[in-house]
Amino acid sequence: MSTFVYLSTQDAVVAAAEAKVSVFDRGFLFGDAVFETLRTVPGPRLVDGGPHLARLRRSAARVGIDVPWRDGELDAVLRRTCEATGADAHQVRVVVTRGEGPLVLDPRTATRPTLVVIARPLSLPDEAAYRRGIALVIVGAARSADGLLDATVKSANYLANIQALRIAAERGADDALLCAPSGTVTEGATSNLFCVVDGALVTPPLDGSLLPGITRGVVCRLARDLGLAVHERPLSPADVRGADEVFLTSSVRGIMAVRSVDGSPVAGRDGEGPVTRRLRGAYAARIEALAREGTRRGG
Ligand SMILES: Cc1ncc(COP(=O)(O)O)c(C=O)c1O
């Protein structure tokens, strides 16, 4: 089982070591690209493939990158790349760059878009890691505040988030929470944020300052199905530090508890809280149900 890559420049699925893109590709030169990360269950079946492909198209449209492949074509390419790995479940990254061009910024100089799909066997943290949770630090306004880099676009420009992770590592933490210029907390470096306050979930609103996470939406629905109230409202750093539970959501890792914020244990507890655990159970059950369906239908 190993990593395989589809390259539109060759219209072929190749082993990771053989996968090469041009140094003149604008994705490499300027981060001029959009992407999605998602997982599969046996089949292979994409988990929330529809919403991920829709977000890819929306991101591309927002930055004016053409996506000439139809959903059916993308789905087939993703499936082909996953099947080459020999694994049951995968982490998949889909990248669409504006294509190759001369060494100038002008986007009109790009040739045709490049599609790259990377499928690697899924590797998740173990149960003990989910129960332990992670240490977070709150980093100030890490995303660009110039209004041109849209936080709702999943573009290849992750330098601000990488900076935030560097700061987190310097402070001995596992992950970082980013803030809006107003000072409210928006999201993790590669995840959305939830707090549990008096038994209800609170998550920052989709006000343009964060990525509308697919898992965020799934978790809001699962929580409501479990009878939990869900409030979308701004959270200050003090709100997060004072929450009863804190957790992060993303498509591959799912729901990950936060053990500490800025060095202080969340609610003085050691590890995952009860609401987070209950939601993680519901999330795991959903993945298992999708896997059963995928196996029955053959993907
Ligand atoms: C900045 C950011 N926010 C949130 C998320 C979570 O989104 P999703 O649940 O769609 O994976 C990600 C995922 O990579 C991300 O990079």
The ligand as an SDF file (V2000), in Angstrom:
LIG
                    3D

 16 16  0  0  0  0  0  0  0  0999 V2000
   -8.2680   26.7440    7.5030 C   0  0  0  0  0  0  0  0  0  0  0  0
   -9.1560   25.5590    7.6100 C   0  0  0  0  0  0  0  0  0  0  0  0
  -10.3070   25.6480    8.3230 N   0  0  0  0  0  0  0  0  0  0  0  0
  -11.1350   24.5830    8.4530 C   0  0  0  0  0  0  0  0  0  0  0  0
  -10.8340   23.3520    7.8840 C   0  0  0  0  0  0  0  0  0  0  0  0
  -11.7650   22.1820    8.0680 C   0  0  0  0  0  0  0  0  0  0  0  0
  -12.5080   21.9740    6.9030 O   0  0  0  0  0  0  0  0  0  0  0  0
  -13.1310   20.5600    6.5090 P   0  0  0  0  0  0  0  0  0  0  0  0
  -14.0030   20.1420    7.6400 O   0  0  0  0  0  0  0  0  0  0  0  0
  -13.9020   20.8460    5.2770 O   0  0  0  0  0  0  0  0  0  0  0  0
  -11.9930   19.6190    6.3020 O   0  0  0  0  0  0  0  0  0  0  0  0
   -9.6680   23.2110    7.1320 C   0  0  0  0  0  0  0  0  0  0  0  0
   -9.3490   21.9380    6.5050 C   0  0  0  0  0  0  0  0  0  0  0  0
   -8.3010   21.7140    5.9760 O   0  0  0  0  0  0  0  0  0  0  0  0
   -8.8120   24.3420    6.9900 C   0  0  0  0  0  0  0  0  0  0  0  0
   -7.6650   24.2530    6.2900 O   0  0  0  0  0  0  0  0  0  0  0  0
  1  2  1  0
  2  3  1  0
  2 15  2  0
  3  4  2  0
  4  5  1  0
  5  6  1  0
  5 12  2  0
  6  7  1  0
  7  8  1  0
  8  9  2  0
  8 10  1  0
  8 11  1  0
 12 13  1  0
 12 15  1  0
 13 14  2  0
 15 16  1  0
M  END
$$$$
